[in-house]
Amino acid sequence: MAIIKRIIGAILVVFYISCGQSQPPTVAAGNDIDCDIHGSANPHRREYTLNVYKNRYSLPKDNDFIDGVTIEKLIASSNESEYSIEKAVEISGYVFNVKMGGIETCNCKDERYRDTHIEVTPDNEHTSPEYRIIVEVTPRIRTLMAVKGIDWSTDELKNTLIGHKVKIAGWLFYDEEHKSQSFATNPGGERNWRASCWEIHPITSIKVLD
């Protein structure tokens, strides 16, 4: 039954995209549970709206991309208005680490559908936390890629990306809940683990360059 539900979910993903819909109603893109595009967030909290951006699975068109945004610029940016989360970018960098994301409301706090966090740095000589930009593979995009025969599971991404130069494309997102943990917004913070609140979330394209 679970396999049948996943197949139906994958078909629905393709259907909604082919019809020009950027978001599904309550389909978790092939998951065997329903998870609304808002996740399990409280409708009265800001994350209810932001989860819609995290859960996008429409692929950016050419006119969605903005030029001139580099990983160095994202690292340095503390301004949440500097870029638009309605836009997409493509950056190049070095994959320092790949790991499972946390349990979040955007994925209905279901540990089976956690995002994959990829930590990208400018190069292999600047990999400490103040240089790490977080880019994320989400369950909906993961399933969309699986329909195309591409494995974006966390284990596969670990095996193929860590230690390589890559080109990453996808939607911009400013994850404001990490302001106190980012060097750009909280310089010198003892618990900082990332460069900036800016992310590519979700990723829609990964190319290994080397």
N, C-alpha and C positions, 0 to 999 in steps of 0.2 A: 504493500500500500504506500509506504514512504517513497519508494522509487517512482511509482505512478504519479504521486503528488509533485515530486521534483521535476518530472518530465512535463507535466501540465504547467507548472510554474515557469519553466524555461520557455515553453511555447508562448505563454502569455507575455513574457518579457519581449520576445521578438515581435509579437502582435502589437503591443503598445508603442514600441519604437517605430514600427513600420507605419503606424497611423499618425505619427508625429507627436505622440504624447511624451512629454519629458519625464513624467512620474507615473507610477502605477497607483491604483486606489489603495488596496491593502495587501497586494501581492508581495511576498518577501523574495521575489525573483528566484523561484525554484526551491526555496526552503519548504520543509514539510510542516511549517507553522505559518500563521498569518502574523505579520508585523507591519503595522501602519507606517506610512511614510514619515510620520511624526515620531515613530518609535513609541516608547511607553512614557514619554515625558508628560508632565502636568501641563494641561492647556494654558494655564495661567503663568507659566514660566517661559523665559526667553528661549530656552533650549527646545521648546516645542516647535518654534519657527526655524531655529538653526538646524534642527535635525533634518528638515526637508532638504537643506543644502548638502548635508553630509550624505544623504541617501539618494542623491541624483544618480541616474544611470544613463541619461542621454549623453551621447558622445558630442564633444564640442565641434562646431563647424569652424571653417576658416575664419569667419568674421567674429568668432568668439574669442580668438586668441589676441593677446596684446604683446607687442614687441618690446624688447629691451629689458625684460625682467630676468635677472640672473640669480643664481643661488646666493651670490655675494650680497645682492640687494635685499633678498628676503632675510638673510642672516642679520642685516643691519637695521631692518625696519621695526620700529616700535609704534608705528602709526597705523591704526586699524582702518583709516580712511585713505591710505596711500594707494591702495589698489581696490578693485571691486570684486566681490565674491560672485558676481554675475559673469566674470570673465575667466578665461583659461590661459595657461602659460605652458611653456616648454623650457625646462632647465637641464643642464648637464652637471654631473657630479660623480662622486665616488660613493659606493655603497659600503658604509661602515658596518651596519648591522640590520638584520631582519628579525622581527619577533612578533608574537601575538599581541594584539591590542587588549585593552582592558574591557571589562563588562560595562556597557554604557546604555543609556536610555535609547540612543538612536537605533540600537539593535535589540530593543525590548529586554535588555539585561539578560539575554539568553546566551550562555557561554558557547553554544554551538555556532553562533553566527558573529563571532568577534572579528573585528578588522585585523588586517595585517599592517604593522607599522614598519616602515622602511626608513632608516636613518641615513640621510644623504649629506655628504660633506664636500667641500670644494675639491679636495684631493686626498691622497693617502698620507699626507704629512700634517694635515690639519683635521684631526678626528675627535678632539676633545669636545665636551658638550656644548661649548660656546659656538661651535661651527656646525652643529647638527640641525638640519631641517627635516621635519617629519613629513613624509608623504604616505598616503594610506590606500590600501586596496580594501574595498568594501564588499560585503556579501553579494549585493546586487551586481556589481561589476564582475566579481569573481565568477558568478553564474553565467553572466553574459559571455565572458571569455570561454567558459567551459562549453557553451553551445557552439563556439567556433573551434573547439578542439584545443584550446590553450589552457594549460594548467597554471593557475595563479594561486594555488594553495600556499599556505605559509611555508610548509616544508620544501616545496618545489622552489619557491622564491629564495629561500635560504640557500639552497644548493646551487642556484644559478646566478645569484646577484652579488652575494657578499664578496668583497675584494675586487669588484669590477667597476669600470667606468660605465655610466649609463646616461641615457637621455630619457627623461621622464616628462610626460605631458598629462594634463588633467585640469580640473577645476580648482581655482583658488578658494581658500577658506581661511578665515581668521578665527582661531580657536581661543576665544577670549578667556575661557576658564583657566588657561595656563599662564596668565600674565605674571603670576607670582613665581613661576617656575622657569621663566625664559630670561636669558641674559639681556635681550634687547629692552625688555620692559621692567626688569628687576636686576640691574647690574650688581654683581657680587652676592646674589642670593645663595645661601648655603645649600639649598635644595634644588637649585637650577639643574635641569637635565636636557635642556634644548636651547637653541639659539634664539628663536623667535616664536611668536604665536602664529605666524604665517605658515600655511601648509599647502600642499596639493592634495586635495581630499574631495572627491575620490580621484585616483589615478585612472586614466583611460588608455594610456599607452606607455610601454616600457621597451626600450631598445638597448641592448648591450653593445657598447662601442668598441671594446677591445676583444 
